[in-house]
């Protein structure tokens, strides 16, 4: 069952009393109350390994986003919908028929949430007072309370509406007529159920099998003795175990005659590669081993598919000029080498389009796929031989041959030549002009 961590202000807990019972068939709710915003940092970090996702108050969400910039696991906010907001306003107007909304202060309506549509509903003369720009930190409660009190004491408002449970008692103590606005239990339960549904889908996707295929590189096997080979394998095995312990990511390690296999999940693979951007395992092994290794990761819905993809990715790593990690996903997307400026993403499938242009240009399908990936990455259809050589790991001479071939076949043309040095030949700038593919998209 999905576990959802709810980081909620302590004073709001009473609003959620009936919610866990409503959710008992869809998710387990873990209440994590806070008094001050700075407490949310530890609450999040201490519990992120024990829940599938978090739901935060809007204030807590804004505070942590300001601190971190992004969240390591799925994170949602508990919101009040426009429909529910206007229902509250209607109920308020029925109880206070003489209430002038231009003399109301609402501390949860501001530009970032489009004033909850109020500006389109009421005229400028009837627009309530809304929240002034304020820093989201531990002092926000005092700052917002001061604004309520300042407007009240200046005789500018007759009523306050707040989402901050922390200031409700202070408003009461100062005699400010007010309404604390919180989503209804039905609305909260519906939001939590929607989050649980999304998390279930994410969990299913992340439970896909991920296999790492690791081989020892740059070893002349004919000259290497059996003892030397076994020593290298022992050192590699030891480092893999230590890495698993250090990163607290358990995985199964299997040894074969010439390689190691790591069996894990796609969720853990994303952790080990910073969401498929940088291989932490390769970085660790490069520091702990006196010899290079090649790493390929494969993802699949079956052990067979993941293993085949991992072996394919490992072959790409071994074919590179330097050590680098490659990933082949269950949709045959190739990503690699991770963390390098030359990292490319392309589909490891031979489409009719690629096959046709391979035959027309006498270039391999892989070369064409990589060229298209370079164009997509650079967001330009202009290339030099140096640039192509750099991204594809080729010599400049080989890159020149490829570009000349494309020019001969009418797929590339020389736009202009650039003289970068006083001596030597000028650099040719090629424009790649592959026609539209079968979907009508120009490449």
Steps between C-alpha positions, in 0.01 A plus 500: 500500500614855425642691799445874485683731740292807593716789623229715657497791746430372853194725538343348186503140619150527645371570148628159386358279775253318274725479193707185580181291530385623160832388347545163666440312173722718280803613701662522842529855629802588716439826688814714544400822682720809530483822702753706304599481133866417569385170657370380162854445371578225752148355484540454126853361505444264793191345341567501125630141507183382676227649280416493130427872487424810703214744519589840647318814594545769237726693737720198573520420128607857417754498784667172398495588131673825591761304702561210258373596157349154442382192689664155503169309506146585380369794704158663487322793664170498686295768329161662525325501164337808352165321528546444872634853551192655339277272703664642814448855371133429427445355849677802650282745306184319615606530864614861459262657247640849550862389452693712251765279338720801432538514881613136531863384521582159348854379569504208255406689183790643299642529150662153500160326529334752268308639799287183479312667217367783719605777263276355229206468740496826694568847373802703599288694751396177676838327499603383850837579655742222403836377620790739445835353384658328798800273555418135564691429820436439870394862546222483242234433766589817690525701177157393377343539845640854516333579168164371627533709818626811320205503261253424783637765734508757218129439444557380143348153540200347676594135447802274440535167321811291563653165405760526779380295795796630704352852520134413566528527880680835473222638279247386760700657782510835318128490426535483121193336341641224284449171321763227489480340155600136457390250233207284609570140609335384177728721291810395694414131461438545126837676458678226695332228293610670178856521633491131600384407148788694343751352744377147422568563131846640580575207730401252230727672247791514744465132591627405155815292509836673453815296444854630497758312291857577611819385331867570562656712227841551344642162597697288255349165593765301315775646720297502820550203731210321664602635841508858371156462344356355821657780704340765280163328530534476878582871524205588276264278700620655826447853366149416380406369845648806671318734262168329573559537874617862478209615284248288694365358174469122525545307177581145397851445363565202274844402369574328171828402337572846359246741646279597791127554489308728737127435532298793627191710419452800275427708810841414648669553163369857495648551846836355394514718189349828625195439282704362208741795486815385683623154602587498870617138474757576229629798698540276806674219310740741331610615846532154657636282218843511331350394165217628279154345473214521251144537630178448310152520652194340348137551597218262415171347606670160512840371610577398142422843352692685774800265463514537120479878531773501766735296282430728205571807716822342627617442143447870429705587808781264395503648148556853631839666516464552876307338783138603494165365614219434252134425565255323270142538620204268451388724211842452334615852579880522518649756741872547541769543593336634817645819643712576193466797265479246219194329655235427236147362505363304207263216425675164461258392230545475125195670354412486131607865481846431644539184290413686180754775565761250602466336160498836320809638675696177555532592869410263782164540670681562829704785352184663365320461834791664679519785248129569554559489876782757467272731300226465762742565784660807342162624370666581170537332163849644451810291572875501451716191477658588835158519668384173349825327597469629857142381553538165323845414638656484152814637344457825307597311185214251552257784573608673178433181304147482643423864420646465150281194445192692613594786267543263205154356564339844522423469870750768605637813344789730585355827628829684529863459600651660809871580533583450868881506473750697294619180341330184391174426327181684596236309696198390296158564654251238378123527508330162538180477296333168570148511353184453706446156650188289468323702771552817301750645743808667356826381650 
